């Protein structure tokens, strides 16, 4: 066969892939790779959040263990319920915490009569129980010291009828108050207290308003 008679190459033969090796393709990421990556990031984020939460809990626990805790108790000198004289109730503010309280102040009132308990309840919603200025008074963490005593007097005198009613009815004389203070961390706290007389002559805590905040 001469050169002029050579068989032409078909289009299919020209389009056939070459037998020569081609450059390798870049590997494609599998969905599993993305899942592992996101899981690692999520685990690390959760670990950081847990660490921060544990640090916050440790700080809060330390504050609770070291802060001041103010209670208001009846003083040993007790009470005086004499006809035709204002009722008197002696109290003592005591810090049972481990550190001093600062800016400490107490507002307390004494009521007598049949509306004494309801008046005490209203006291805690009255603006006069929330002074706009807190006096600078430091209460050391020592319940054995000779300080923190106050005598609370009623606005009016006890009548003979009041004294007689005290022997047959509860809640004729009611004491209520609130103490504000700051701890060494600068946080403000308050202690509410409420006491009432019983017909038996005993003193009882009110059902409400004996709380530390």
BATI-522458 format. One record per atom (N, C-alpha, C): x negated, y negated, z. Coordinates in steps of 0.02 Angstrom, whole numbers, plus 50000, padded with zeros to 5 digits. Atoms other than C-alpha are relative to their C-alpha. Example, Ala and Ser with C-alpha at 12.3 -4.5 7.8 and 13.67 -1.06 7.14 Angstrom:
499555005950000493855022550390499554994050000500425005949997493165005350357500394994550037
END
This chain:
499565005950000500005000050000499554994050000500415006050005499314983549950500224995150052499855005249951499264968150058500664996649984499385003550019500694960249960500615004250017499424995749987501784975449995500095001650074499944998549928501584975150186500714998650024499305000749975503254977550277500044994250049499935005749953503844961650364500235002250070499814998649929504054961450554500704997450013499305002049987505864960850610500044995050057499885004849945506604947650726499995003450067499984996449936506864961050859499305001250024500684998649979505034965250857499664993750025500305006149976504554947050875500264998150069499715001849936505734944851023499825004850056500164995149948505074960251115499484997250048500485002649952504134956551273499315002849987500694998150010502274957251268499805005350051500254995049953501384971951345499484997350048500495003049956500174959851427500314998550068499735001549933500414958151617500104992650010499855007049986501244941751673499814998350071500185002349932500854931151830500535002350050499514997649950501674937851990500464994450022499515004949976503264928952048499934999050075500035001549927503334920252219500535004150036499504996049963504194931352348500574995650025499425003749976505954925652393500145001850073499854998949930506464923252575500635004050007499424995949986507644936252639500424996650053499555002849948509164931452744499775001750069500254997949934508384940952888499464995350026500535004849980506904928952887500314993750030499685006049974508054914152910500335001450068499684998349937508994923053049499495000350056500534999749949507374926653143499764993150018500255006849988506824908653122500484996050044499505003649961508454901253187500065002950070499964996949934508494913853329499434997750044500585002249961506744908853384500094992850024499895006949981507194890353382500534999550055499475000149950508794893553479499775002550068500264997349937507904904153609499564995050036500445005049970506604890753636500404994250029499585005449975507944877353655500365002050065499664997749940508904887753782499515000450059500504999649947507304890753881499844993150028500125006949976506984871953889500584997550043499415002249962508764868453946500045003450068500004996449936508654881854080499484997350047500545002849958507014874754143500214993250028499775006649977507754857154152500555000850053499474998949951509284863854243499725002450066500314997749938508204873054369499654994350036500345005749969507184857254398500514995350033499485004349972508794847254425500285003150064499744996649941509454860254548499514999550058500505000549948507814860154644499974993050029500015006949976507834841154655500624998550043499385001249963509654840654711499995003650067500044996249937509334854154841499544996650050500475003549957507844844754909500324993750030499675006049975508874828854922500515001850055499504998049951510274837855014499685002150066500324997649939509054845455137499654994450039500385005449968508144829055173500414993850016499615006249993509524815855166500284999350071499665001449936510374807755315500715002749998499314997649993512024815155377500294996650062499715003949946513064803155481500665003150023499374998049970514424809255599500194994950053499755004549948515514798855714500365004250052499734995849946515884807155881500274995750056499775003649940516794802356040499424999350048500535001149950515604794656165500195003150066499874996949934515414802056337500424995550045499615004649958516194786356411500755000749987499304998050011517814792256332500464994549977499465004450021519424782156318500344996950060499615003349947520504770256418500684998349973499315001350019522394770156403500374997450061499715003249941522984757956536500574995549978499445004450018524694749556529499814992650005500095007350003524704731056483499284997949984500685001550023522914732156418499895003349932500144996750064522234735856244499715007050011500314993349997521844754056217499274999549978500715000150017519974757556208499775007149986500274993450020519094771956120499264999049984500735000750009517204773656133499755005349951500274995550050516284781355987499244999449997500725000350011514504785255941499845002449929500224998350067513734785455767499345003750005500594995649991512454799555753499765002349931500314997450061511254804355613499715006950014500234993149991511044823255608499545002349943500444998250055509974822755451499275000050020500724999749987508084823855434499644993449987500305006450016507774806055374500474994450021499575005549978508424788855426500534998249948499515003250043509984781055355499884992550004500095007350001509884762755304500634996749975499405003750019511154749055272500635003350029499454996349969512294758055394500504995350033499485004049966513944750355447500625004350010499404996349984515544756655525500584995250009499385003649991517304749955512500495004850032499534995649964518534757355638500574995950029499415003249972520274753255700500375004850045499624996049951521404759155840500724997749998499295001650005523294760055823500375003450058499574997049948524634763255953500734999449978499305000250016526484767055939500215005649954499734994550039527604778055834499755000149928500255000350069526834772155670499235000449998500735000149996525044774655726499675004449946500314995350047524674789755616500084997649928499905002550068525444782355458499574993949986500445005950008524474766255487499285002249989500684997450010522874776355500499925002849929500034997550069523274785055335499934994249950500035005850045523544768155251499334996450005500645003449990521904761755322499495002049946500514997650047520884772355201500144997649929499855003050065521764764255052499994992450002499995007249991521644746655121499324997049982500655003050017520294735155049499584998150060500395001949941519794729955224499575005750025500424994449979519084747355247499395000849955500574999850046517844743955107499664993249999500315006649997516744729155155499584998549938500385001850059515964719555012499254999650014500705000249981514324718055107499875005350053500194994949952513444731955200499434997450043500505002749955512464726555352499375004449999500634996349998510634731455364499895002950069500074996749935510594743855505499715006949988500344993650010509404758655515500195004850056499824994949951509974774555601499495005749995500514994750004508504786155642500305006950008499744993149996508714805055630499875003050069500114997549931508824807955818500664999250038499375000349965510464812355904499924999450075500115000549928509644811256075499864992950023500155006949982509284792656068500594996450032499485003849965510244779756168500214994149956499785005250046511004770056023500595002649959499444998150043512464770055901500674999950035499375000049963513814766856033500424993849983499545005650011515354756056002500655001450037499344999549969517004752656090500514996949953499475002250046518544751155978500624998450042499415002349963520014741156048500604999249954499395001050039521804740855988500174992649997499825007150007522524724355926500504997850052499495001749950523944724956051499905004350063500054996349937524114730756230500485005950001499564994249990524864747356280500584997950046499425001349958526624745656349500115005850047499834994449954527314756056492500345005649961499664994950041528394764856362499505004149959500524996450038526854769256259499665005250044500344995449955526014777156408500445006050017499544994649986527564787256450500085004549938499934996150061527754792656268499405004449986500604995950010525964798956265500045006750035499934993849963526494812456388500515004849970499494995850031527884818856277499945000549924500055000150073527354815256098499264999749978500675000450031525834817455987499934993549961500175005450047524974803755887500234993150024499825006749976525424789056000499414995249993500615004050010523624782755992499575003649948500394997150054522604785655835499404995549985500625003450019520804780855795499805002349931500234998250067520174780355615499464995149979500545004450023518644773455530499595003149944500444997950054517344774655395499314997050011500705002349996515444773355398499675000849932500394999850062514404768955244499264999850017500725000449991512544771355228499655002349937500444997750054511114774055106499495004950028500554995649979509874788255115499344997449973500665002550020508014786555081499915000449924500044999650073508334790754898500414994549966499615005550027509464775554878500725001849985499314998050013511094785454862500454997850057499525002249950512634778754951500465005850020499564994849973513654790355063500504996850048499535002549949515134788455178500265005850041499704995149954515884797555326500664997250025499345001949975517744796455366500155003950064499824996549938518394800555540500684997750024499325001549975520104801255622500155004550060499824996349939520654806355798500704997750022499335001649976522354806855883500125003150068499824997349935523094809656054500555005249993499474994949997524174824756096500394999350065499585000449939525594826156221499685003850058500334996149947524524838656318499444996150034500555003949973523244824956352499345001349963500604998550038521984832656232499924995249941500155003950059521174824156084499895004949942500064995650058521294832055911499784995949939500175003250064520584828255740500644999549957499445000650046521834821955612499945005449946500004994950053522334834055476499584997849941500385002850055521524822555348499494995050026500475005649988520114809855341499435001850048500614998149965518714819555425499535003249949500384997650057517504821055281499344996349995500635003150017515714817555229499945000049924500065000650072515484811155051499294997949982
END
